[in-house]
Amino acid sequence: MMPARRPVLLAAAVGIVLSGVVTLVMLWPALGSGYLLYRDFITVPDPALGPRTWGMTGSAPRAVPLDAVMALADPVVPTWLQQKLILFGSLWGAGSGVAVLLRNRGVLAAAVGGVVATWSPFAAERLLLGQAPTLLAWSALPWLVLASRYSGWAGIRVPLLLVAALPAALTPSGGLTAAAAVVVLSLLWRRSRAESTVLVAIGLGWCLPWVIAALGGRTDAGVSEGAAAFRVEVAGPAEVLDVFTGGGVWAEGARLASRDGRAAGSAMLVLLVMAAVGLTAVAGARRRVLAIGLFLPPIVALGLASPLGLPIFAAAQAVPGVALFRDTHRLLALSAFVLSLLVPLGAVAVLDQLGRRIPRGAALPLTAMGVFCVSTALVVLAAPDIPRRLQGAYRPVEFPKDWHRAVRAAGEGPVLVLPWQPMRQVPWNGDRPFLDPLSLALPGDVVAASDLVVQRGSERYQVGSSDPLPAAQWAAGRVDLATLRSQGIAIVMEWRGSPGAAPRTDGLRLLTRTSSLSVWRVP
């Protein structure tokens, strides 16, 4: 028998509120005035609809159609506010979605689910890469499940799925994730062939912006080093357990150091046991689906990082499109989502067992509260440094007052941006590195470094093949007029105080110098 409507609404409300509280605990500094500039998560005041906005710069269109959507919405919703909606939505959206999904299982399940989904090592490590827009695909998964389960008319169900998927479709990997989820859910619920065909067509439709950009601006394959550079971290049994509970990201700066301790390892193991117990509360085909969702993604990620799988995956990077999946930590989105469903079901199963041994009445709510506290403590103990790391990463800043003067001086370009490296670090943004945002501010062509250097222990990987031929001399600070003219460069801009070799600008005419940027014209 279905629970009465009031308890169901109460359960959903409790989970949503708890998820919101946890989100605020993690991200409250981001609520301040200003813009967020952290790794890949960047924006600018008054963004221009330039080539990067449409993904036509020659590099992979990783932010299509996100940049265009933000630029077009800026007159109504400023980009600084859009950033905060995306950031908070990436966590609260997941937690509240899981809470609503588990509402029929009671208050305990919804409450634990809201906390597990929000206090997620997977989500935290993606945010520590600056990938809040990509994380929207993960937060959309529970809402996609809810929309797909709607048992009424397909004419309502299909638009519901479209609305749930749109936040994920802001990025290429998010769009693919949402499309795959919609197709799998359609098969799982045995929808009609006509409805499934419509959903496939809609999924292809929301992927078209970046597919067209990829065909128009970049059609080459990835480099083999990408497989090794972006593999999940596996150094021993502790790291394997980390991967099975959502961790193991490739970037050293994004890993949660607290998960290396014995206490965190023990908590992770108990959470996996609770998830296994939760599986016993699900019957039939759904149990098999959830078991596959929990265990298959980490097994695949670990297999691709193994001595046997890594050479095969590296060779596969030569196939166009495979590089989109080279960051195998993204595969853990599904297992992290399933874990946030099964751990609460395991907590309910534990409560049911305890309820058989205690008298009914006041003792049962107290026992439920105890199970909730223990479950929450395990979640926190498995990754206690998430709030500290996220609070340090996402702190809003104001662009210098003379920012617009430098942008105006650069004009239509084409502009070469130096020092030649993709990341910037300037005093007014603290010690937080961020992707160069000038291509979002300038309306013309921007020539900037895009190839990454990834350090994995003692190994160093050069990832990418987009940088032009003179990149090596620009990286060394050598800037000569003949090379600039041969590349069609009209303007040179330098980030002052940012790491990298400062350019030697003999022969260039200084247009303006601000607190953070210098602008020269090529005569």
GIQUIQUI-V610013 format. One record per residue. N is the residue number from 1. RES is the residue in three letters. PHI is phi as a letter, one per 40 degrees, with the letter a starting at -180 (* if undefined). OMEGA is omega in whole degrees, 0 to 359 (NA if undefined). Layout:
n = {N & N}
res = {RES & RES}
phi = {PHI & PHI}
omega = {OMEGA & OMEGA}
This chain:
n = {1 & 2 & 3 & 4 & 5 & 6 & 7 & 8 & 9 & 10 & 11 & 12 & 13 & 14 & 15 & 16 & 17 & 18 & 19 & 20 & 21 & 22 & 23 & 24 & 25 & 26 & 27 & 28 & 29 & 30 & 31 & 32 & 33 & 34 & 35 & 36 & 37 & 38 & 39 & 40 & 41 & 42 & 43 & 44 & 45 & 46 & 47 & 48 & 49 & 50 & 51 & 52 & 53 & 54 & 55 & 56 & 57 & 58 & 59 & 60 & 61 & 62 & 63 & 64 & 65 & 66 & 67 & 68 & 69 & 70 & 71 & 72 & 73 & 74 & 75 & 76 & 77 & 78 & 79 & 80 & 81 & 82 & 83 & 84 & 85 & 86 & 87 & 88 & 89 & 90 & 91 & 92 & 93 & 94 & 95 & 96 & 97 & 98 & 99 & 100 & 101 & 102 & 103 & 104 & 105 & 106 & 107 & 108 & 109 & 110 & 111 & 112 & 113 & 114 & 115 & 116 & 117 & 118 & 119 & 120 & 121 & 122 & 123 & 124 & 125 & 126 & 127 & 128 & 129 & 130 & 131 & 132 & 133 & 134 & 135 & 136 & 137 & 138 & 139 & 140 & 141 & 142 & 143 & 144 & 145 & 146 & 147 & 148 & 149 & 150 & 151 & 152 & 153 & 154 & 155 & 156 & 157 & 158 & 159 & 160 & 161 & 162 & 163 & 164 & 165 & 166 & 167 & 168 & 169 & 170 & 171 & 172 & 173 & 174 & 175 & 176 & 177 & 178 & 179 & 180 & 181 & 182 & 183 & 184 & 185 & 186 & 187 & 188 & 189 & 190 & 191 & 192 & 193 & 194 & 195 & 196 & 197 & 198 & 199 & 200 & 201 & 202 & 203 & 204 & 205 & 206 & 207 & 208 & 209 & 210 & 211 & 212 & 213 & 214 & 215 & 216 & 217 & 218 & 219 & 220 & 221 & 222 & 223 & 224 & 225 & 226 & 227 & 228 & 229 & 230 & 231 & 232 & 233 & 234 & 235 & 236 & 237 & 238 & 239 & 240 & 241 & 242 & 243 & 244 & 245 & 246 & 247 & 248 & 249 & 250 & 251 & 252 & 253 & 254 & 255 & 256 & 257 & 258 & 259 & 260 & 261 & 262 & 263 & 264 & 265 & 266 & 267 & 268 & 269 & 270 & 271 & 272 & 273 & 274 & 275 & 276 & 277 & 278 & 279 & 280 & 281 & 282 & 283 & 284 & 285 & 286 & 287 & 288 & 289 & 290 & 291 & 292 & 293 & 294 & 295 & 296 & 297 & 298 & 299 & 300 & 301 & 302 & 303 & 304 & 305 & 306 & 307 & 308 & 309 & 310 & 311 & 312 & 313 & 314 & 315 & 316 & 317 & 318 & 319 & 320 & 321 & 322 & 323 & 324 & 325 & 326 & 327 & 328 & 329 & 330 & 331 & 332 & 333 & 334 & 335 & 336 & 337 & 338 & 339 & 340 & 341 & 342 & 343 & 344 & 345 & 346 & 347 & 348 & 349 & 350 & 351 & 352 & 353 & 354 & 355 & 356 & 357 & 358 & 359 & 360 & 361 & 362 & 363 & 364 & 365 & 366 & 367 & 368 & 369 & 370 & 371 & 372 & 373 & 374 & 375 & 376 & 377 & 378 & 379 & 380 & 381 & 382 & 383 & 384 & 385 & 386 & 387 & 388 & 389 & 390 & 391 & 392 & 393 & 394 & 395 & 396 & 397 & 398 & 399 & 400 & 401 & 402 & 403 & 404 & 405 & 406 & 407 & 408 & 409 & 410 & 411 & 412 & 413 & 414 & 415 & 416 & 417 & 418 & 419 & 420 & 421 & 422 & 423 & 424 & 425 & 426 & 427 & 428 & 429 & 430 & 431 & 432 & 433 & 434 & 435 & 436 & 437 & 438 & 439 & 440 & 441 & 442 & 443 & 444 & 445 & 446 & 447 & 448 & 449 & 450 & 451 & 452 & 453 & 454 & 455 & 456 & 457 & 458 & 459 & 460 & 461 & 462 & 463 & 464 & 465 & 466 & 467 & 468 & 469 & 470 & 471 & 472 & 473 & 474 & 475 & 476 & 477 & 478 & 479 & 480 & 481 & 482 & 483 & 484 & 485 & 486 & 487 & 488 & 489 & 490 & 491 & 492 & 493 & 494 & 495 & 496 & 497 & 498 & 499 & 500 & 501 & 502 & 503 & 504 & 505 & 506 & 507 & 508 & 509 & 510 & 511 & 512 & 513 & 514 & 515 & 516 & 517 & 518 & 519 & 520 & 521 & 522 & 523}
res = {MET & MET & PRO & ALA & ARG & ARG & PRO & VAL & LEU & LEU & ALA & ALA & ALA & VAL & GLY & ILE & VAL & LEU & SER & GLY & VAL & VAL & THR & LEU & VAL & MET & LEU & TRP & PRO & ALA & LEU & GLY & SER & GLY & TYR & LEU & LEU & TYR & ARG & ASP & PHE & ILE & THR & VAL & PRO & ASP & PRO & ALA & LEU & GLY & PRO & ARG & THR & TRP & GLY & MET & THR & GLY & SER & ALA & PRO & ARG & ALA & VAL & PRO & LEU & ASP & ALA & VAL & MET & ALA & LEU & ALA & ASP & PRO & VAL & VAL & PRO & THR & TRP & LEU & GLN & GLN & LYS & LEU & ILE & LEU & PHE & GLY & SER & LEU & TRP & GLY & ALA & GLY & SER & GLY & VAL & ALA & VAL & LEU & LEU & ARG & ASN & ARG & GLY & VAL & LEU & ALA & ALA & ALA & VAL & GLY & GLY & VAL & VAL & ALA & THR & TRP & SER & PRO & PHE & ALA & ALA & GLU & ARG & LEU & LEU & LEU & GLY & GLN & ALA & PRO & THR & LEU & LEU & ALA & TRP & SER & ALA & LEU & PRO & TRP & LEU & VAL & LEU & ALA & SER & ARG & TYR & SER & GLY & TRP & ALA & GLY & ILE & ARG & VAL & PRO & LEU & LEU & LEU & VAL & ALA & ALA & LEU & PRO & ALA & ALA & LEU & THR & PRO & SER & GLY & GLY & LEU & THR & ALA & ALA & ALA & ALA & VAL & VAL & VAL & LEU & SER & LEU & LEU & TRP & ARG & ARG & SER & ARG & ALA & GLU & SER & THR & VAL & LEU & VAL & ALA & ILE & GLY & LEU & GLY & TRP & CYS & LEU & PRO & TRP & VAL & ILE & ALA & ALA & LEU & GLY & GLY & ARG & THR & ASP & ALA & GLY & VAL & SER & GLU & GLY & ALA & ALA & ALA & PHE & ARG & VAL & GLU & VAL & ALA & GLY & PRO & ALA & GLU & VAL & LEU & ASP & VAL & PHE & THR & GLY & GLY & GLY & VAL & TRP & ALA & GLU & GLY & ALA & ARG & LEU & ALA & SER & ARG & ASP & GLY & ARG & ALA & ALA & GLY & SER & ALA & MET & LEU & VAL & LEU & LEU & VAL & MET & ALA & ALA & VAL & GLY & LEU & THR & ALA & VAL & ALA & GLY & ALA & ARG & ARG & ARG & VAL & LEU & ALA & ILE & GLY & LEU & PHE & LEU & PRO & PRO & ILE & VAL & ALA & LEU & GLY & LEU & ALA & SER & PRO & LEU & GLY & LEU & PRO & ILE & PHE & ALA & ALA & ALA & GLN & ALA & VAL & PRO & GLY & VAL & ALA & LEU & PHE & ARG & ASP & THR & HIS & ARG & LEU & LEU & ALA & LEU & SER & ALA & PHE & VAL & LEU & SER & LEU & LEU & VAL & PRO & LEU & GLY & ALA & VAL & ALA & VAL & LEU & ASP & GLN & LEU & GLY & ARG & ARG & ILE & PRO & ARG & GLY & ALA & ALA & LEU & PRO & LEU & THR & ALA & MET & GLY & VAL & PHE & CYS & VAL & SER & THR & ALA & LEU & VAL & VAL & LEU & ALA & ALA & PRO & ASP & ILE & PRO & ARG & ARG & LEU & GLN & GLY & ALA & TYR & ARG & PRO & VAL & GLU & PHE & PRO & LYS & ASP & TRP & HIS & ARG & ALA & VAL & ARG & ALA & ALA & GLY & GLU & GLY & PRO & VAL & LEU & VAL & LEU & PRO & TRP & GLN & PRO & MET & ARG & GLN & VAL & PRO & TRP & ASN & GLY & ASP & ARG & PRO & PHE & LEU & ASP & PRO & LEU & SER & LEU & ALA & LEU & PRO & GLY & ASP & VAL & VAL & ALA & ALA & SER & ASP & LEU & VAL & VAL & GLN & ARG & GLY & SER & GLU & ARG & TYR & GLN & VAL & GLY & SER & SER & ASP & PRO & LEU & PRO & ALA & ALA & GLN & TRP & ALA & ALA & GLY & ARG & VAL & ASP & LEU & ALA & THR & LEU & ARG & SER & GLN & GLY & ILE & ALA & ILE & VAL & MET & GLU & TRP & ARG & GLY & SER & PRO & GLY & ALA & ALA & PRO & ARG & THR & ASP & GLY & LEU & ARG & LEU & LEU & THR & ARG & THR & SER & SER & LEU & SER & VAL & TRP & ARG & VAL & PRO}
phi = {* & c & c & c & c & c & c & c & c & c & c & c & c & c & c & c & c & c & c & c & c & c & c & c & d & c & b & d & c & c & c & c & c & h & b & b & b & a & f & c & c & b & a & a & c & f & c & c & c & c & d & c & d & c & g & b & c & g & c & c & c & c & b & b & c & d & c & c & c & c & c & c & c & d & c & c & b & d & c & c & c & d & d & c & c & c & c & c & c & c & c & c & c & c & c & c & c & c & c & c & c & c & c & c & c & h & c & c & c & c & c & c & c & c & c & c & c & c & c & b & d & c & c & c & c & c & c & c & c & g & b & c & c & c & c & d & c & c & c & c & d & c & c & c & c & c & c & c & c & d & c & c & c & c & c & c & c & c & c & c & c & c & c & c & c & d & d & c & c & c & b & c & c & c & c & c & c & c & c & c & c & c & c & c & c & c & c & c & c & f & c & c & c & c & c & c & c & c & c & c & c & c & c & c & c & c & c & d & d & c & c & c & c & c & c & c & b & a & b & c & c & c & c & c & c & c & c & c & c & b & c & c & c & b & b & i & d & c & c & c & c & c & c & c & b & h & c & g & c & c & c & c & c & b & c & c & c & c & c & c & c & c & c & c & c & c & c & c & c & c & c & c & c & c & c & c & c & c & d & c & c & b & b & g & c & c & c & c & c & c & c & c & c & c & b & c & d & c & c & c & c & c & c & c & c & c & d & c & c & c & c & c & c & c & c & c & c & c & c & d & g & c & c & c & b & c & c & c & c & c & c & c & d & c & c & c & c & c & d & c & c & c & d & c & c & c & c & c & c & c & c & c & c & c & c & c & b & b & c & c & h & c & c & c & d & c & c & c & c & c & c & c & c & c & c & c & c & c & c & c & c & c & a & c & c & d & d & c & c & c & c & c & c & b & b & c & b & b & c & d & c & c & d & c & c & c & c & c & c & c & g & c & g & c & b & c & b & b & d & c & a & c & b & b & a & b & d & c & b & g & c & c & c & a & c & d & c & c & c & c & c & c & c & c & c & b & c & a & c & b & c & b & b & b & b & b & g & c & c & b & b & c & b & h & a & b & c & c & d & c & d & c & c & c & c & c & g & c & b & b & c & c & c & c & c & c & c & g & c & b & b & b & b & b & c & c & g & c & d & h & c & c & c & c & b & d & g & c & b & c & c & a & b & b & c & b & b & b & b & b & b & c & c}
omega = {179 & 177 & 177 & 185 & 184 & 177 & 179 & 178 & 178 & 180 & 180 & 181 & 180 & 180 & 180 & 180 & 180 & 178 & 177 & 179 & 180 & 178 & 178 & 178 & 184 & 193 & 187 & 179 & 182 & 180 & 181 & 181 & 175 & 184 & 177 & 178 & 180 & 180 & 184 & 186 & 186 & 168 & 180 & 171 & 177 & 181 & 179 & 175 & 182 & 182 & 181 & 181 & 182 & 178 & 184 & 181 & 184 & 177 & 182 & 185 & 185 & 184 & 177 & 3 & 185 & 184 & 180 & 179 & 181 & 180 & 181 & 181 & 186 & 180 & 181 & 179 & 183 & 184 & 179 & 178 & 176 & 179 & 184 & 175 & 178 & 183 & 181 & 179 & 181 & 177 & 183 & 178 & 179 & 183 & 180 & 178 & 178 & 179 & 179 & 180 & 182 & 187 & 180 & 179 & 177 & 183 & 182 & 181 & 181 & 181 & 179 & 179 & 178 & 180 & 182 & 183 & 182 & 179 & 187 & 175 & 178 & 181 & 182 & 182 & 174 & 178 & 178 & 168 & 184 & 187 & 177 & 179 & 177 & 181 & 177 & 177 & 177 & 181 & 178 & 185 & 179 & 179 & 174 & 177 & 179 & 180 & 181 & 181 & 179 & 190 & 181 & 185 & 180 & 178 & 174 & 183 & 182 & 175 & 177 & 178 & 179 & 180 & 180 & 184 & 187 & 177 & 179 & 185 & 177 & 179 & 182 & 181 & 177 & 178 & 177 & 178 & 180 & 180 & 179 & 180 & 181 & 180 & 181 & 180 & 177 & 177 & 182 & 181 & 175 & 177 & 182 & 180 & 180 & 180 & 179 & 179 & 178 & 181 & 177 & 180 & 179 & 178 & 175 & 181 & 181 & 174 & 185 & 182 & 181 & 176 & 178 & 179 & 180 & 180 & 183 & 185 & 184 & 180 & 182 & 184 & 177 & 178 & 185 & 181 & 181 & 181 & 180 & 183 & 187 & 176 & 176 & 183 & 179 & 178 & 182 & 182 & 180 & 180 & 176 & 177 & 178 & 180 & 181 & 177 & 170 & 182 & 176 & 182 & 187 & 186 & 180 & 182 & 181 & 181 & 179 & 186 & 183 & 182 & 178 & 184 & 181 & 180 & 179 & 178 & 178 & 179 & 178 & 180 & 179 & 178 & 176 & 177 & 177 & 178 & 178 & 176 & 178 & 177 & 181 & 180 & 180 & 185 & 169 & 186 & 181 & 177 & 180 & 180 & 180 & 178 & 178 & 180 & 181 & 191 & 186 & 181 & 178 & 178 & 178 & 180 & 179 & 179 & 179 & 177 & 183 & 178 & 179 & 186 & 186 & 178 & 179 & 181 & 178 & 178 & 181 & 179 & 179 & 179 & 180 & 179 & 182 & 181 & 177 & 183 & 185 & 176 & 188 & 174 & 179 & 179 & 184 & 178 & 182 & 182 & 177 & 177 & 180 & 177 & 180 & 174 & 188 & 178 & 175 & 177 & 174 & 177 & 178 & 178 & 177 & 179 & 178 & 179 & 178 & 181 & 178 & 184 & 180 & 179 & 177 & 180 & 185 & 183 & 184 & 176 & 178 & 177 & 177 & 177 & 178 & 178 & 178 & 181 & 179 & 179 & 179 & 179 & 178 & 179 & 180 & 182 & 180 & 179 & 187 & 184 & 180 & 181 & 182 & 182 & 182 & 179 & 178 & 184 & 189 & 177 & 185 & 178 & 174 & 174 & 178 & 182 & 181 & 179 & 184 & 179 & 179 & 180 & 179 & 180 & 180 & 177 & 185 & 179 & 358 & 188 & 170 & 183 & 181 & 356 & 187 & 173 & 188 & 185 & 178 & 176 & 186 & 184 & 185 & 174 & 180 & 180 & 184 & 176 & 179 & 178 & 183 & 183 & 185 & 180 & 176 & 184 & 186 & 184 & 183 & 179 & 179 & 177 & 183 & 180 & 177 & 178 & 183 & 169 & 183 & 179 & 176 & 184 & 178 & 181 & 181 & 185 & 174 & 187 & 177 & 180 & 185 & 186 & 181 & 184 & 182 & 186 & 183 & 181 & 176 & 178 & 178 & 179 & 181 & 181 & 179 & 186 & 182 & 180 & 180 & 181 & 180 & 179 & 179 & 182 & 179 & 185 & 172 & 177 & 180 & 171 & 181 & 178 & 178 & 182 & 180 & 182 & 178 & 183 & 171 & 194 & 178 & 178 & 179 & 181 & 181 & 177 & 179 & 175 & 179 & 182 & 183 & 185 & 170 & 185 & 177 & 172 & 176 & 184 & NA}
